[in-house]
Amino acid sequence: MSETETRDFIRQIIHDDLESGKHDSIVTRFPPEPNGYLHIGHVMSICLNFGVAAETGGKTYLRFDDTNPGREKSEYVDAIERDVRWLGFDWDERLTHASDYFERLYEAAVRLVEMGVAYVDSLSADEIREYRGTLTETGKNSPYRDRSVAENIDLLGRMRAGEFADGEHLLRAKIDMSSPNMNLRDPALYRIRHITHQHAGDAWCIYPMYDFAHTMSDAFEAITHSLCTLEFEDHRPLYNWFLDQLQPEHRPRQIEFSRLNLAYAITSKRKLNALVEEQIVSGWDDPRMPTIAGMRRRGYPAAALRQFVKLGGVTKKDKLIEMGVLENCVREVYGETAERRMAVLKPLKIVLSNYPEGQVEMMEAMNHPGNPDMGTREMPFSRELWIEQDDFMEEAPRKFFRLKPGGEVRLRFGYIIRCDEVIKNDAGDVVELRCSYDADTRSGTGSSDRKVKGTIHWVSCEHAVQTDVRLYDRLFTEANPNSAEDFHAVLNPGSLETVSAQLEPALDDLEPGVAVQFERLGYFCRDSVDGQAINRIVTLRDSWAKLEKQAMQQQN
């Protein structure tokens, strides 16, 4: 396949612009609003904007579109910078804010007024909505639309000086109240907000609207390609209108691409904030959240997120991608790099009745069965062991190859054992197994040719490290929770289960954020926030695959 055939449509446009000489170099920007944490949908935009610039020797700005101070926090600014860096990208000295350009934006607004294409409106918010019309009915002009340039300049200056209350006046563009594109029906340019700005402080009491600030900030920074998601397609005529009127030295081009939507997740900041505010999750970085911070805390590697968006592709078609695709990206990264360890999540005790009391043997265990260079470690083996409850079944079907009464299994890196007796409590629950071991079957000795079909993992009771392990699952039970009338109704009650697990001693000093595979169970890491509990990153297999396939077929 040729290079041309592998280019997505945006990269092809950029390639053509460079080939034709339209641009000598590429300048892009990633322009998040600091009103929440970044989520999986933003990863596509981050990788695209930084990626296409890097591929062509260009540069990228990280610009905070901070034009709505009522919803913005410095906490979100810090989190966004941290997330972009963690994903593997850097903006060098090109960190900017729309608020850095407030004076220039105000000057541009004054120019629009002087040109007679902007005016100060004094309608109330309700009246503006009424005058705007609907998708089937044209709007009508405001009675203040024909104010003189002098009166508009005077009012705008007094708005800036703080003479008026919030909502008393509004600066609007004078375009076309009958336009079928609602964005062109005299859109707002500035509104009055007497509120402290997280970056600009109290220097301003009027703030530009997003469309105006975004367009002109692109022009000020000489952005060549302003890459936006498809919901901004209807805003492009307004974007171009600002450029046509003000004729800046640099004219950027807006290009839209489809959002990356992840199944079983929501990416609406309003809904994500509701999850946090209602304490449904522990915070924006809860490992069940589709935020970059949440996925990082859960243990997802940055490489997996980058690979995920690469697989999603850059297209014009909306897409809902299976959660399993993202989880498989995680498995592919850790399958090669994560060391193996033993852990028992739901312990059942076994006692080897014929094993000498007080004896301890050290079993040699491989750190990675596919990579001998990762070395080995020693695991203590003793008379009393923990195994998984699921690895024993009292009334087992014929093809159950784990432990059952009278049955045999191999303990990984250990011996073959046989279950001789089942101990139950008064309620009839199995609480202990009495087993016997075959001393001639130690792994690696070659002293016995005996073979059994099942192999299970274990941890020595005497040496085990008891630790809380959080078993995270999908936060929602529906593939597209955004389509639910109330997303609360499709929350997964089993999205978090905490178990008291028994871990091999080598896991006692597991560093936060370092991923390991618990053999037969999945990939895990110590929580990077509390430093104590261990998080399940992802299971070894996609247990949701069948359900997800059915859901995706219904979506399509």
Salt bridges, closest charged atoms under 4 A:
GLU3 OE2 - ARG7 NH2 3.43
ASP8 OD2 - ARG11 NH1 2.53
ASP17 OD2 - HIS225 NE2 2.73
GLU55 OE1 - ARG11 NE 2.83
ASP65 OD1 - ARG63 NH1 3.84
ASP65 OD2 - HIS214 ND1 3.24
ASP66 OD2 - HIS197 NE2 3.71
GLU72 OE1 - HIS197 NE2 3.80
GLU81 OE1 - ARG85 NH1 3.96
ASP83 OD1 - ARG296 NH1 2.85
ASP92 OD2 - ARG94 NH2 3.21
GLU93 OE2 - ARG94 NH1 3.47
ASP100 OD2 - HIS97 ND1 3.71
ASP100 OD1 - HIS199 NE2 3.07
GLU103 OE1 - ARG160 NH2 2.81
ASP121 OD2 - ARG172 NH1 2.69
ASP126 OD1 - ARG129 NH2 2.21
GLU151 OE2 - ARG147 NE 3.30
ASP154 OD2 - ARG158 NH1 3.37
GLU163 OE1 - ARG158 NE 2.78
ASP186 OD2 - ARG145 NE 2.69
ASP211 OD1 - HIS235 ND1 3.03
ASP218 OD1 - ARG29 NE 3.41
ASP218 OD1 - ARG63 NH2 2.53
ASP218 OD2 - HIS214 NE2 3.43
GLU221 OE1 - ARG63 NH2 2.94
GLU231 OE2 - ARG259 NH1 3.13
GLU233 OE2 - ARG236 NH2 3.92
ASP244 OD1 - ARG251 NH1 2.92
GLU249 OE2 - HIS250 NE2 3.89
GLU256 OE2 - ARG236 NE 2.72
GLU256 OE1 - LYS316 NZ 3.24
GLU278 OE1 - HIS488 NE2 2.61
ASP285 OD1 - ARG297 NH1 3.41
ASP286 OD2 - ARG288 NH2 2.99
GLU327 OE1 - ARG331 NH2 3.89
GLU327 OE1 - ARG474 NH2 2.93
GLU339 OE1 - ARG341 NH2 2.64
GLU361 OE1 - ARG442 NH1 2.71
GLU384 OE1 - LYS349 NZ 3.06
GLU388 OE2 - HIS457 NE2 3.56
ASP391 OD1 - ARG402 NH1 3.29
ASP391 OD2 - ARG520 NH1 2.74
GLU394 OE1 - LYS424 NZ 2.99
GLU408 OE1 - ARG450 NH2 2.43
ASP420 OD1 - ARG418 NE 2.76
GLU432 OE2 - ARG434 NE 2.45
ASP438 OD2 - ARG450 NH1 2.57
ASP486 OD1 - HIS488 ND1 2.66
GLU497 OE2 - LYS346 NZ 3.32
GLU504 OE2 - ARG377 NH2 2.79
GLU519 OE1 - ARG412 NE 2.36
ASP527 OD2 - ARG297 NE 2.89
ASP527 OD2 - ARG470 NH1 3.18
ASP530 OD2 - ARG470 NH2 2.46
ASP542 OD1 - ARG474 NH2 3.36
GLU548 OE2 - ARG474 NH1 2.73
